[in-house]
Amino acid sequence: MTEFVLYNAPQSTCSQRVRYALHAKGLDFTEHKLDLFSGDQLKPEYLAINPNGVVPALVHDGTPVIDSAVILEYLEDVFPDRAPMRPEDPREMARLRAMMRFVDEVPTPAIRVPSYNLAFLPHFQAMSEEEFQALCDSKPLRREFLMKMGRTGFPKADMDEALGRLRRGIERMAIWLAESGGPWIMGEEISLVDLAIMPVIVRMDDINLGSIWDDHPEIGAWLDRIRATEPFRTTYYHGALLTEKYPHLAKLREQKTVEA
């Protein structure tokens, strides 16, 4: 019997991609929720699965598959006929992969900057310099990112750059939707690129950055559509949104709503 074990974190955007794909394909899996601030992803037993020390990691019949984009493609390779989310035409396949590369290089890393500044910074501020340095040194993939942030947060220049990259992501997504005619990024059927960008759009809305697509209502319509899908409900269980975990963010969102 095929067995999937998913090591992930509820609020991790990359984890959310993979949870959605597993639910969309109707695949049963055992979920291990890692506490990233407690360092679960850096424990020897997890590093033996994913030496990069990040989530998610999917173990399929004992074989680890790491990196969310790789996992999405892997699930298509293994279960191509179950809720397929890749085109069959090689040219369209290449186009999808180019879109996913753009998502992973532009908006996906950009959303980490406001996320860390708005949600996670108080956690780091509570550390001593020695504790923070030790944390940075323990992160195989995120060391330089955390060092740049420091215990005072990313400066305005970094925030402005991140917001600019998020705007470019929104503009490119709007172009893709216009080219395909929707309702999804590649046309009539939901695809891996929808799953790839989904957590970025959801996170932007959750931390009050949804105004970035005020000039592109098609993005809001796309968000409404994906929220209405059954896999979205099971993917975004309670605690998956930052506003559900961090009360100060929820209050800020309520304040923004009242002001609007």
Order of alpha helices (4+ residues) and beta strands (2+ residues): beta-alpha-beta-alpha-beta-beta-alpha-alpha-alpha-alpha-alpha-alpha-alpha-alpha-alpha-alpha-alpha-alpha
